[in-house]
Amino acid sequence: MQVTINISLKEGVLDPEGRAVETSLQSLGFHEARDVRIGKQITLSIEAEDAARAQQRAARMCESLLTNTVIEDYIIEVVEDE
Amino acid sequence: MQVTINISLKEGVLDPEGRAVETSLQSLGFHEARDVRIGKQITLSIEAEDAARAQQRAARMCESLLTNTVIEDYIIEVVEDE
């Protein structure tokens, strides 16, 4: 199964990288850009019998390695192979 | 408008960070994980009259600052405010 994991900083957690990008965008003339936040998108394939199992394993991976659950949220999307 | 930009390495471009994560997952017992690729997800709000204009401005931002178009692809999603 193809799995996509979107990892973002929790609301309220400062995002200095996002702030730096926002400042750069402004100075390039993109004054309409606001609230820039930068997260990660991890894609991987997981061998599993069904989507529920892949989802469960991906959550385990997030909890044990991929995310820092103190400051980050994650969303898992599973696409079943044809 | 709320805009999400997903940036990923082009196919064929080596992803050492993804490789490192894959090795770590394997050594933690996640032997079903394969083809780990790590990209960025940028969220921002763009003031614009309509979604088409927000999309166009976001593409400009990608081309001039946010992505390295030699090695990266990007996908822009615009969500219209209610």
Backbone of each chain as nested JSON, in Angstrom:
{
  "chains": [
    {"id": "A", "residues": [
      {"number": 1, "name": "MET", "atoms": {"N": [0.85, -1.188, 0.0], "CA": [0.0, 0.0, 0.0], "C": [0.881, 1.232, 0.0]}},
      {"number": 2, "name": "GLN", "atoms": {"N": [0.451, 2.237, -0.739], "CA": [1.148, 3.506, -0.757], "C": [0.625, 4.371, 0.401]}},
      {"number": 3, "name": "VAL", "atoms": {"N": [1.533, 4.84, 1.224], "CA": [1.127, 5.586, 2.415], "C": [1.775, 6.97, 2.393]}},
      {"number": 4, "name": "THR", "atoms": {"N": [0.975, 7.977, 2.686], "CA": [1.485, 9.345, 2.8], "C": [1.253, 9.827, 4.226]}},
      {"number": 5, "name": "ILE", "atoms": {"N": [2.301, 10.36, 4.818], "CA": [2.192, 10.875, 6.186], "C": [2.535, 12.358, 6.164]}},
      {"number": 6, "name": "ASN", "atoms": {"N": [1.582, 13.179, 6.546], "CA": [1.824, 14.62, 6.633], "C": [2.074, 15.001, 8.082]}},
      {"number": 7, "name": "ILE", "atoms": {"N": [3.218, 15.587, 8.313], "CA": [3.61, 15.943, 9.672], "C": [3.682, 17.46, 9.767]}},
      {"number": 8, "name": "SER", "atoms": {"N": [2.965, 18.023, 10.717], "CA": [2.978, 19.485, 10.872], "C": [3.182, 19.838, 12.338]}},
      {"number": 9, "name": "LEU", "atoms": {"N": [3.717, 21.008, 12.566], "CA": [3.847, 21.496, 13.937], "C": [2.466, 21.781, 14.511]}},
      {"number": 10, "name": "LYS", "atoms": {"N": [2.286, 21.465, 15.802], "CA": [1.004, 21.756, 16.437], "C": [0.772, 23.263, 16.462]}},
      {"number": 11, "name": "GLU", "atoms": {"N": [-0.495, 23.629, 16.45], "CA": [-0.844, 25.046, 16.582], "C": [-0.233, 25.598, 17.847]}},
      {"number": 12, "name": "GLY", "atoms": {"N": [0.318, 26.788, 17.752], "CA": [0.897, 27.416, 18.939], "C": [2.393, 27.169, 19.055]}},
      {"number": 13, "name": "VAL", "atoms": {"N": [2.895, 26.15, 18.354], "CA": [4.337, 25.906, 18.378], "C": [5.001, 26.836, 17.367]}},
      {"number": 14, "name": "LEU", "atoms": {"N": [6.006, 27.545, 17.804], "CA": [6.705, 28.479, 16.92], "C": [7.345, 27.747, 15.75]}},
      {"number": 15, "name": "ASP", "atoms": {"N": [7.323, 28.374, 14.573], "CA": [7.905, 27.769, 13.375], "C": [8.895, 28.766, 12.771]}},
      {"number": 16, "name": "PRO", "atoms": {"N": [10.13, 28.773, 13.267], "CA": [11.108, 29.771, 12.793], "C": [11.412, 29.618, 11.302]}},
      {"number": 17, "name": "GLU", "atoms": {"N": [11.395, 28.385, 10.788], "CA": [11.658, 28.176, 9.358], "C": [10.537, 28.811, 8.532]}},
      {"number": 18, "name": "GLY", "atoms": {"N": [9.298, 28.593, 8.972], "CA": [8.156, 29.193, 8.287], "C": [8.231, 30.714, 8.316]}},
      {"number": 19, "name": "ARG", "atoms": {"N": [8.624, 31.236, 9.467], "CA": [8.744, 32.679, 9.611], "C": [9.804, 33.237, 8.658]}},
      {"number": 20, "name": "ALA", "atoms": {"N": [10.917, 32.526, 8.543], "CA": [11.994, 32.974, 7.656], "C": [11.534, 32.969, 6.199]}},
      {"number": 21, "name": "VAL", "atoms": {"N": [10.79, 31.919, 5.827], "CA": [10.286, 31.836, 4.455], "C": [9.296, 32.971, 4.196]}},
      {"number": 22, "name": "GLU", "atoms": {"N": [8.448, 33.246, 5.188], "CA": [7.468, 34.327, 5.025], "C": [8.171, 35.673, 4.805]}},
      {"number": 23, "name": "THR", "atoms": {"N": [9.203, 35.92, 5.603], "CA": [9.963, 37.161, 5.449], "C": [10.595, 37.251, 4.059]}},
      {"number": 24, "name": "SER", "atoms": {"N": [11.138, 36.131, 3.594], "CA": [11.747, 36.111, 2.251], "C": [10.702, 36.363, 1.169]}},
      {"number": 25, "name": "LEU", "atoms": {"N": [9.536, 35.725, 1.318], "CA": [8.468, 35.929, 0.331], "C": [8.064, 37.401, 0.285]}},
      {"number": 26, "name": "GLN", "atoms": {"N": [7.902, 37.996, 1.47], "CA": [7.529, 39.414, 1.528], "C": [8.557, 40.272, 0.804]}},
      {"number": 27, "name": "SER", "atoms": {"N": [9.844, 39.97, 1.05], "CA": [10.879, 40.821, 0.473], "C": [11.008, 40.582, -1.031]}},
      {"number": 28, "name": "LEU", "atoms": {"N": [10.455, 39.478, -1.521], "CA": [10.429, 39.24, -2.966], "C": [9.174, 39.851, -3.618]}},
      {"number": 29, "name": "GLY", "atoms": {"N": [8.325, 40.471, -2.778], "CA": [7.146, 41.128, -3.329], "C": [5.856, 40.343, -3.159]}},
      {"number": 30, "name": "PHE", "atoms": {"N": [5.922, 39.192, -2.506], "CA": [4.697, 38.406, -2.297], "C": [4.045, 38.846, -0.979]}},
      {"number": 31, "name": "HIS", "atoms": {"N": [3.48, 40.056, -1.011], "CA": [2.941, 40.621, 0.234], "C": [1.654, 39.941, 0.659]}},
      {"number": 32, "name": "GLU", "atoms": {"N": [1.056, 39.157, -0.243], "CA": [-0.206, 38.496, 0.088], "C": [-0.009, 37.185, 0.853]}},
      {"number": 33, "name": "ALA", "atoms": {"N": [1.245, 36.792, 1.068], "CA": [1.514, 35.526, 1.763], "C": [1.526, 35.743, 3.279]}},
      {"number": 34, "name": "ARG", "atoms": {"N": [0.808, 34.895, 3.985], "CA": [0.703, 35.008, 5.442], "C": [0.731, 33.603, 6.069]}},
      {"number": 35, "name": "ASP", "atoms": {"N": [1.08, 33.575, 7.346], "CA": [0.979, 32.336, 8.14], "C": [1.646, 31.135, 7.475]}},
      {"number": 36, "name": "VAL", "atoms": {"N": [2.884, 31.322, 7.066], "CA": [3.607, 30.225, 6.417], "C": [4.063, 29.223, 7.487]}},
      {"number": 37, "name": "ARG", "atoms": {"N": [3.711, 27.969, 7.284], "CA": [4.133, 26.905, 8.2], "C": [4.746, 25.801, 7.355]}},
      {"number": 38, "name": "ILE", "atoms": {"N": [5.818, 25.239, 7.857], "CA": [6.518, 24.224, 7.079], "C": [6.486, 22.889, 7.801]}},
      {"number": 39, "name": "GLY", "atoms": {"N": [5.984, 21.894, 7.11], "CA": [5.924, 20.55, 7.676], "C": [6.619, 19.566, 6.761]}},
      {"number": 40, "name": "LYS", "atoms": {"N": [6.491, 18.289, 7.108], "CA": [7.117, 17.257, 6.306], "C": [6.049, 16.383, 5.673]}},
      {"number": 41, "name": "GLN", "atoms": {"N": [6.359, 15.862, 4.5], "CA": [5.499, 14.867, 3.892], "C": [6.346, 13.631, 3.586]}},
      {"number": 42, "name": "ILE", "atoms": {"N": [6.032, 12.555, 4.263], "CA": [6.772, 11.31, 4.066], "C": [5.905, 10.357, 3.256]}},
      {"number": 43, "name": "THR", "atoms": {"N": [6.447, 9.821, 2.172], "CA": [5.73, 8.788, 1.432], "C": [6.514, 7.496, 1.544]}},
      {"number": 44, "name": "LEU", "atoms": {"N": [5.799, 6.403, 1.676], "CA": [6.46, 5.097, 1.721], "C": [5.472, 4.038, 1.289]}},
      {"number": 45, "name": "SER", "atoms": {"N": [5.986, 2.85, 0.989], "CA": [5.064, 1.758, 0.739], "C": [5.176, 0.771, 1.893]}},
      {"number": 46, "name": "ILE", "atoms": {"N": [4.033, 0.269, 2.299], "CA": [3.963, -0.668, 3.42], "C": [3.282, -1.937, 2.93]}},
      {"number": 47, "name": "GLU", "atoms": {"N": [3.957, -3.065, 3.105], "CA": [3.332, -4.353, 2.78], "C": [2.348, -4.705, 3.885]}},
      {"number": 48, "name": "ALA", "atoms": {"N": [1.077, -4.822, 3.547], "CA": [0.072, -5.141, 4.558], "C": [-1.117, -5.795, 3.875]}},
      {"number": 49, "name": "GLU", "atoms": {"N": [-1.893, -6.58, 4.648], "CA": [-3.051, -7.287, 4.073], "C": [-4.138, -6.316, 3.64]}},
      {"number": 50, "name": "ASP", "atoms": {"N": [-4.336, -5.28, 4.465], "CA": [-5.395, -4.33, 4.117], "C": [-5.024, -2.93, 4.594]}},
      {"number": 51, "name": "ALA", "atoms": {"N": [-5.846, -1.973, 4.187], "CA": [-5.554, -0.565, 4.477], "C": [-5.537, -0.288, 5.981]}},
      {"number": 52, "name": "ALA", "atoms": {"N": [-6.433, -0.94, 6.72], "CA": [-6.502, -0.696, 8.163], "C": [-5.187, -1.084, 8.837]}},
      {"number": 53, "name": "ARG", "atoms": {"N": [-4.654, -2.215, 8.395], "CA": [-3.401, -2.679, 8.968], "C": [-2.237, -1.74, 8.599]}},
      {"number": 54, "name": "ALA", "atoms": {"N": [-2.218, -1.291, 7.351], "CA": [-1.168, -0.358, 6.917], "C": [-1.246, 0.931, 7.726]}},
      {"number": 55, "name": "GLN", "atoms": {"N": [-2.463, 1.399, 7.922], "CA": [-2.698, 2.617, 8.712], "C": [-2.16, 2.439, 10.135]}},
      {"number": 56, "name": "GLN", "atoms": {"N": [-2.441, 1.277, 10.713], "CA": [-2.02, 0.987, 12.087], "C": [-0.497, 0.947, 12.193]}},
      {"number": 57, "name": "ARG", "atoms": {"N": [0.143, 0.302, 11.217], "CA": [1.603, 0.217, 11.233], "C": [2.228, 1.593, 11.024]}},
      {"number": 58, "name": "ALA", "atoms": {"N": [1.647, 2.375, 10.134], "CA": [2.169, 3.723, 9.888], "C": [2.072, 4.564, 11.164]}},
      {"number": 59, "name": "ALA", "atoms": {"N": [0.972, 4.419, 11.909], "CA": [0.807, 5.166, 13.161], "C": [1.898, 4.748, 14.145]}},
      {"number": 60, "name": "ARG", "atoms": {"N": [2.181, 3.459, 14.189], "CA": [3.257, 2.972, 15.053], "C": [4.598, 3.595, 14.668]}},
      {"number": 61, "name": "MET", "atoms": {"N": [4.856, 3.655, 13.358], "CA": [6.112, 4.259, 12.879], "C": [6.196, 5.72, 13.3]}},
      {"number": 62, "name": "CYS", "atoms": {"N": [5.057, 6.42, 13.19], "CA": [5.027, 7.827, 13.588], "C": [5.348, 7.973, 15.065]}},
      {"number": 63, "name": "GLU", "atoms": {"N": [4.717, 7.137, 15.875], "CA": [4.885, 7.267, 17.325], "C": [6.307, 6.908, 17.753]}},
      {"number": 64, "name": "SER", "atoms": {"N": [6.925, 5.961, 17.035], "CA": [8.213, 5.49, 17.527], "C": [9.411, 6.153, 16.857]}},
      {"number": 65, "name": "LEU", "atoms": {"N": [9.231, 6.736, 15.68], "CA": [10.395, 7.317, 15.013], "C": [10.103, 8.616, 14.253]}},
      {"number": 66, "name": "LEU", "atoms": {"N": [9.01, 8.63, 13.493], "CA": [8.878, 9.668, 12.476], "C": [8.476, 11.039, 13.015]}},
      {"number": 67, "name": "THR", "atoms": {"N": [7.747, 11.061, 14.105], "CA": [7.285, 12.367, 14.604], "C": [7.686, 12.578, 16.062]}},
      {"number": 68, "name": "ASN", "atoms": {"N": [7.716, 13.822, 16.416], "CA": [7.866, 14.205, 17.814], "C": [6.469, 14.614, 18.286]}},
      {"number": 69, "name": "THR", "atoms": {"N": [5.793, 13.699, 18.954], "CA": [4.375, 13.919, 19.247], "C": [4.145, 15.014, 20.283]}},
      {"number": 70, "name": "VAL", "atoms": {"N": [5.192, 15.489, 20.907], "CA": [5.033, 16.608, 21.838], "C": [4.701, 17.893, 21.066]}},
      {"number": 71, "name": "ILE", "atoms": {"N": [5.351, 18.063, 19.939], "CA": [5.161, 19.321, 19.201], "C": [4.576, 19.129, 17.802]}},
      {"number": 72, "name": "GLU", "atoms": {"N": [4.405, 17.871, 17.366], "CA": [3.943, 17.65, 15.996], "C": [2.665, 16.815, 15.947]}},
      {"number": 73, "name": "ASP", "atoms": {"N": [1.834, 17.119, 14.965], "CA": [0.67, 16.299, 14.633], "C": [0.956, 15.549, 13.344]}},
      {"number": 74, "name": "TYR", "atoms": {"N": [0.269, 14.424, 13.148], "CA": [0.448, 13.729, 11.868], "C": [-0.888, 13.227, 11.338]}},
      {"number": 75, "name": "ILE", "atoms": {"N": [-0.96, 13.17, 10.021], "CA": [-2.142, 12.646, 9.337], "C": [-1.67, 11.569, 8.371]}},
      {"number": 76, "name": "ILE", "atoms": {"N": [-2.303, 10.413, 8.429], "CA": [-1.89, 9.283, 7.579], "C": [-2.945, 9.042, 6.513]}},
      {"number": 77, "name": "GLU", "atoms": {"N": [-2.505, 8.924, 5.266], "CA": [-3.418, 8.556, 4.176], "C": [-2.911, 7.284, 3.521]}},
      {"number": 78, "name": "VAL", "atoms": {"N": [-3.78, 6.304, 3.385], "CA": [-3.398, 5.037, 2.766], "C": [-4.117, 4.904, 1.432]}},
      {"number": 79, "name": "VAL", "atoms": {"N": [-3.359, 4.602, 0.381], "CA": [-3.957, 4.341, -0.93], "C": [-3.763, 2.864, -1.24]}},
      {"number": 80, "name": "GLU", "atoms": {"N": [-4.866, 2.141, -1.399], "CA": [-4.751, 0.708, -1.698], "C": [-4.239, 0.5, -3.117]}},
      {"number": 81, "name": "ASP", "atoms": {"N": [-3.357, -0.472, -3.26], "CA": [-2.856, -0.8, -4.595], "C": [-3.98, -1.427, -5.412]}},
      {"number": 82, "name": "GLU", "atoms": {"N": [-3.928, -1.212, -6.723], "CA": [-4.944, -1.864, -7.576], "C": [-4.629, -3.334, -7.785]}}
    ]},
    {"id": "B", "residues": [
      {"number": 1, "name": "MET", "atoms": {"N": [-7.157, 32.755, 0.952], "CA": [-7.302, 31.334, 0.619], "C": [-6.22, 30.537, 1.337]}},
      {"number": 2, "name": "GLN", "atoms": {"N": [-6.603, 29.373, 1.786], "CA": [-5.639, 28.483, 2.412], "C": [-4.972, 27.651, 1.302]}},
      {"number": 3, "name": "VAL", "atoms": {"N": [-3.658, 27.671, 1.279], "CA": [-2.929, 26.991, 0.208], "C": [-1.957, 25.965, 0.8]}},
      {"number": 4, "name": "THR", "atoms": {"N": [-1.95, 24.784, 0.233], "CA": [-1.006, 23.75, 0.648], "C": [-0.115, 23.416, -0.533]}},
      {"number": 5, "name": "ILE", "atoms": {"N": [1.184, 23.416, -0.304], "CA": [2.137, 23.094, -1.363], "C": [2.932, 21.869, -0.938]}},
      {"number": 6, "name": "ASN", "atoms": {"N": [2.814, 20.805, -1.697], "CA": [3.582, 19.594, -1.414], "C": [4.782, 19.534, -2.341]}},
      {"number": 7, "name": "ILE", "atoms": {"N": [5.953, 19.467, -1.743], "CA": [7.189, 19.471, -2.524], "C": [7.879, 18.128, -2.346]}},
      {"number": 8, "name": "SER", "atoms": {"N": [8.169, 17.478, -3.451], "CA": [8.834, 16.172, -3.355], "C": [9.998, 16.121, -4.327]}},
      {"number": 9, "name": "LEU", "atoms": {"N": [10.958, 15.278, -4.023], "CA": [12.075, 15.076, -4.942], "C": [11.567, 14.38, -6.195]}},
      {"number": 10, "name": "LYS", "atoms": {"N": [12.098, 14.766, -7.343], "CA": [11.714, 14.095, -8.579], "C": [12.133, 12.638, -8.537]}},
      {"number": 11, "name": "GLU", "atoms": {"N": [11.408, 11.815, -9.273], "CA": [11.783, 10.411, -9.386], "C": [13.195, 10.306, -9.936]}},
      {"number": 12, "name": "GLY", "atoms": {"N": [13.971, 9.43, -9.341], "CA": [15.326, 9.241, -9.835], "C": [16.356, 10.041, -9.061]}},
      {"number": 13, "name": "VAL", "atoms": {"N": [15.883, 11.074, -8.351], "CA": [16.802, 11.845, -7.525], "C": [17.006, 11.107, -6.197]}},
      {"number": 14, "name": "LEU", "atoms": {"N": [18.249, 10.901, -5.827], "CA": [18.544, 10.196, -4.581], "C": [17.997, 10.958, -3.384]}},
      {"number": 15, "name": "ASP", "atoms": {"N": [17.512, 10.214, -2.391], "CA": [16.954, 10.822, -1.188], "C": [17.653, 10.204, 0.032]}},
      {"number": 16, "name": "PRO", "atoms": {"N": [18.81, 10.753, 0.393], "CA": [19.58, 10.156, 1.495], "C": [18.837, 10.2, 2.828]}},
      {"number": 17, "name": "GLU", "atoms": {"N": [18.044, 11.254, 3.039], "CA": [17.285, 11.35, 4.287], "C": [16.243, 10.221, 4.348]}},
      {"number": 18, "name": "GLY", "atoms": {"N": [15.561, 10.017, 3.228], "CA": [14.581, 8.93, 3.168], "C": [15.239, 7.578, 3.377]}},
      {"number": 19, "name": "ARG", "atoms": {"N": [16.401, 7.399, 2.789], "CA": [17.133, 6.153, 2.941], "C": [17.498, 5.909, 4.409]}},
      {"number": 20, "name": "ALA", "atoms": {"N": [17.935, 6.981, 5.079], "CA": [18.31, 6.868, 6.492], "C": [17.102, 6.489, 7.346]}},
      {"number": 21, "name": "VAL", "atoms": {"N": [15.964, 7.116, 7.055], "CA": [14.746, 6.799, 7.807], "C": [14.339, 5.347, 7.556]}},
      {"number": 22, "name": "GLU", "atoms": {"N": [14.446, 4.908, 6.299], "CA": [14.084, 3.519, 5.974], "C": [14.951, 2.538, 6.762]}},
      {"number": 23, "name": "THR", "atoms": {"N": [16.253, 2.807, 6.812], "CA": [17.163, 1.941, 7.56], "C": [16.786, 1.911, 9.04]}},
      {"number": 24, "name": "SER", "atoms": {"N": [16.453, 3.09, 9.583], "CA": [16.062, 3.159, 10.996], "C": [14.774, 2.378, 11.243]}},
      {"number": 25, "name": "LEU", "atoms": {"N": [13.8, 2.537, 10.312], "CA": [12.536, 1.801, 10.468], "C": [12.794, 0.294, 10.463]}},
      {"number": 26, "name": "GLN", "atoms": {"N": [13.634, -0.151, 9.523], "CA": [13.955, -1.586, 9.44], "C": [14.564, -2.061, 10.752]}},
      {"number": 27, "name": "SER", "atoms": {"N": [15.481, -1.27, 11.294], "CA": [16.177, -1.728, 12.493], "C": [15.262, -1.668, 13.72]}},
      {"number": 28, "name": "LEU", "atoms": {"N": [14.16, -0.929, 13.608], "CA": [13.168, -0.933, 14.688], "C": [12.137, -2.051, 14.506]}},
      {"number": 29, "name": "GLY", "atoms": {"N": [12.291, -2.836, 13.443], "CA": [11.389, -3.967, 13.236], "C": [10.288, -3.717, 12.213]}},
      {"number": 30, "name": "PHE", "atoms": {"N": [10.288, -2.553, 11.589], "CA": [9.273, -2.263, 10.565], "C": [9.78, -2.743, 9.201]}},
      {"number": 31, "name": "HIS", "atoms": {"N": [9.844, -4.067, 9.048], "CA": [10.441, -4.621, 7.824], "C": [9.542, -4.429, 6.615]}},
      {"number": 32, "name": "GLU", "atoms": {"N": [8.277, -4.06, 6.841], "CA": [7.34, -3.874, 5.723], "C": [7.452, -2.505, 5.07]}},
      {"number": 33, "name": "ALA", "atoms": {"N": [8.301, -1.639, 5.632], "CA": [8.432, -0.289, 5.069], "C": [9.453, -0.274, 3.925]}},
      {"number": 34, "name": "ARG", "atoms": {"N": [9.056, 0.324, 2.823], "CA": [9.923, 0.391, 1.632], "C": [9.78, 1.753, 0.96]}},
      {"number": 35, "name": "ASP", "atoms": {"N": [10.796, 2.099, 0.164], "CA": [10.716, 3.293, -0.693], "C": [10.316, 4.553, 0.075]}},
      {"number": 36, "name": "VAL", "atoms": {"N": [11.0, 4.798, 1.175], "CA": [10.685, 5.985, 1.974], "C": [11.269, 7.219, 1.279]}},
      {"number": 37, "name": "ARG", "atoms": {"N": [10.419, 8.201, 1.059], "CA": [10.854, 9.469, 0.452], "C": [10.34, 10.598, 1.337]}},
      {"number": 38, "name": "ILE", "atoms": {"N": [11.185, 11.585, 1.513], "CA": [10.809, 12.674, 2.411], "C": [10.719, 13.981, 1.64]}},
      {"number": 39, "name": "GLY", "atoms": {"N": [9.562, 14.606, 1.751], "CA": [9.343, 15.879, 1.085], "C": [8.895, 16.922, 2.079]}},
      {"number": 40, "name": "LYS", "atoms": {"N": [8.522, 18.08, 1.562], "CA": [8.08, 19.157, 2.426], "C": [6.617, 19.456, 2.162]}},
      {"number": 41, "name": "GLN", "atoms": {"N": [5.931, 19.905, 3.177], "CA": [4.573, 20.4, 2.99], "C": [4.5, 21.806, 3.578]}},
      {"number": 42, "name": "ILE", "atoms": {"N": [4.279, 22.756, 2.709], "CA": [4.194, 24.148, 3.145], "C": [2.734, 24.579, 3.121]}},
      {"number": 43, "name": "THR", "atoms": {"N": [2.246, 25.133, 4.225], "CA": [0.902, 25.697, 4.226], "C": [1.023, 27.204, 4.435]}},
      {"number": 44, "name": "LEU", "atoms": {"N": [0.174, 27.928, 3.754], "CA": [0.171, 29.382, 3.924], "C": [-1.186, 29.924, 3.528]}},
      {"number": 45, "name": "SER", "atoms": {"N": [-1.456, 31.159, 3.898], "CA": [-2.677, 31.772, 3.383], "C": [-2.274, 32.873, 2.42]}},
      {"number": 46, "name": "ILE", "atoms": {"N": [-3.018, 32.939, 1.34], "CA": [-2.746, 33.927, 0.295], "C": [-3.999, 34.759, 0.081]}},
      {"number": 47, "name": "GLU", "atoms": {"N": [-3.842, 36.07, 0.192], "CA": [-4.965, 36.959, -0.107], "C": [-5.111, 37.076, -1.608]}},
      {"number": 48, "name": "ALA", "atoms": {"N": [-6.245, 36.649, -2.142], "CA": [-6.456, 36.707, -3.595], "C": [-7.947, 36.734, -3.876]}},
      {"number": 49, "name": "GLU", "atoms": {"N": [-8.31, 37.273, -5.063], "CA": [-9.737, 37.386, -5.402], "C": [-10.374, 36.02, -5.59]}},
      {"number": 50, "name": "ASP", "atoms": {"N": [-9.624, 35.12, -6.218], "CA": [-10.208, 33.803, -6.469], "C": [-9.119, 32.726, -6.411]}},
      {"number": 51, "name": "ALA", "atoms": {"N": [-9.569, 31.493, -6.49], "CA": [-8.657, 30.358, -6.336], "C": [-7.613, 30.3, -7.455]}},
      {"number": 52, "name": "ALA", "atoms": {"N": [-8.042, 30.658, -8.665], "CA": [-7.121, 30.605, -9.801], "C": [-5.942, 31.558, -9.593]}},
      {"number": 53, "name": "ARG", "atoms": {"N": [-6.271, 32.722, -9.066], "CA": [-5.226, 33.72, -8.819], "C": [-4.297, 33.26, -7.692]}},
      {"number": 54, "name": "ALA", "atoms": {"N": [-4.858, 32.666, -6.64], "CA": [-4.047, 32.162, -5.533], "C": [-3.108, 31.051, -6.034]}},
      {"number": 55, "name": "GLN", "atoms": {"N": [-3.651, 30.2, -6.879], "CA": [-2.871, 29.104, -7.473], "C": [-1.701, 29.666, -8.269]}},
      {"number": 56, "name": "GLN", "atoms": {"N": [-1.98, 30.687, -9.065], "CA": [-0.966, 31.307, -9.915], "C": [0.138, 31.946, -9.068]}},
      {"number": 57, "name": "ARG", "atoms": {"N": [-0.266, 32.654, -8.002], "CA": [0.729, 33.301, -7.137], "C": [1.559, 32.244, -6.41]}},
      {"number": 58, "name": "ALA", "atoms": {"N": [0.914, 31.181, -5.967], "CA": [1.64, 30.115, -5.27], "C": [2.674, 29.475, -6.204]}},
      {"number": 59, "name": "ALA", "atoms": {"N": [2.298, 29.305, -7.472], "CA": [3.232, 28.728, -8.442], "C": [4.443, 29.648, -8.614]}},
      {"number": 60, "name": "ARG", "atoms": {"N": [4.172, 30.96, -8.659], "CA": [5.254, 31.934, -8.748], "C": [6.2, 31.824, -7.542]}},
      {"number": 61, "name": "MET", "atoms": {"N": [5.599, 31.681, -6.355], "CA": [6.412, 31.547, -5.138], "C": [7.275, 30.295, -5.202]}},
      {"number": 62, "name": "CYS", "atoms": {"N": [6.686, 29.216, -5.717], "CA": [7.449, 27.971, -5.848], "C": [8.633, 28.164, -6.786]}},
      {"number": 63, "name": "GLU", "atoms": {"N": [8.36, 28.808, -7.925], "CA": [9.408, 28.948, -8.93], "C": [10.521, 29.885, -8.458]}},
      {"number": 64, "name": "SER", "atoms": {"N": [10.155, 30.887, -7.644], "CA": [11.187, 31.875, -7.308], "C": [11.858, 31.637, -5.964]}},
      {"number": 65, "name": "LEU", "atoms": {"N": [11.235, 30.857, -5.07], "CA": [11.86, 30.677, -3.759], "C": [11.691, 29.285, -3.166]}},
      {"number": 66, "name": "LEU", "atoms": {"N": [10.465, 28.758, -3.227], "CA": [10.15, 27.608, -2.366], "C": [10.722, 26.28, -2.844]}},
      {"number": 67, "name": "THR", "atoms": {"N": [10.891, 26.122, -4.146], "CA": [11.369, 24.821, -4.626], "C": [12.608, 24.986, -5.505]}},
      {"number": 68, "name": "ASN", "atoms": {"N": [13.338, 23.903, -5.588], "CA": [14.432, 23.806, -6.54], "C": [13.904, 22.962, -7.701]}},
      {"number": 69, "name": "THR", "atoms": {"N": [13.49, 23.638, -8.774], "CA": [12.768, 22.923, -9.83], "C": [13.657, 21.976, -10.633]}},
      {"number": 70, "name": "VAL", "atoms": {"N": [14.944, 22.035, -10.407], "CA": [15.829, 21.073, -11.085], "C": [15.624, 19.673, -10.505]}},
      {"number": 71, "name": "ILE", "atoms": {"N": [15.457, 19.611, -9.198], "CA": [15.352, 18.283, -8.552], "C": [14.013, 18.048, -7.844]}},
      {"number": 72, "name": "GLU", "atoms": {"N": [13.165, 19.069, -7.787], "CA": [11.924, 18.906, -7.032], "C": [10.677, 19.176, -7.879]}},
      {"number": 73, "name": "ASP", "atoms": {"N": [9.615, 18.44, -7.567], "CA": [8.289, 18.705, -8.126], "C": [7.418, 19.334, -7.042]}},
      {"number": 74, "name": "TYR", "atoms": {"N": [6.411, 20.063, -7.468], "CA": [5.488, 20.586, -6.46], "C": [4.04, 20.469, -6.931]}},
      {"number": 75, "name": "ILE", "atoms": {"N": [3.164, 20.316, -5.946], "CA": [1.727, 20.246, -6.202], "C": [1.058, 21.285, -5.301]}},
      {"number": 76, "name": "ILE", "atoms": {"N": [0.21, 22.096, -5.909], "CA": [-0.455, 23.173, -5.151], "C": [-1.941, 22.843, -4.991]}},
      {"number": 77, "name": "GLU", "atoms": {"N": [-2.427, 22.944, -3.771], "CA": [-3.866, 22.782, -3.524], "C": [-4.394, 24.055, -2.879]}},
      {"number": 78, "name": "VAL", "atoms": {"N": [-5.454, 24.592, -3.449], "CA": [-6.049, 25.81, -2.905], "C": [-7.415, 25.475, -2.318]}},
      {"number": 79, "name": "VAL", "atoms": {"N": [-7.639, 25.896, -1.086], "CA": [-8.952, 25.731, -0.467], "C": [-9.568, 27.114, -0.309]}},
      {"number": 80, "name": "GLU", "atoms": {"N": [-10.721, 27.334, -0.956], "CA": [-11.372, 28.647, -0.854], "C": [-11.955, 28.841, 0.537]}},
      {"number": 81, "name": "ASP", "atoms": {"N": [-11.802, 30.057, 1.057], "CA": [-12.399, 30.364, 2.361], "C": [-13.916, 30.393, 2.222]}},
      {"number": 82, "name": "GLU", "atoms": {"N": [-14.605, 30.026, 3.313], "CA": [-16.084, 30.103, 3.272], "C": [-16.563, 31.542, 3.468]}}
    ]}
  ]
}
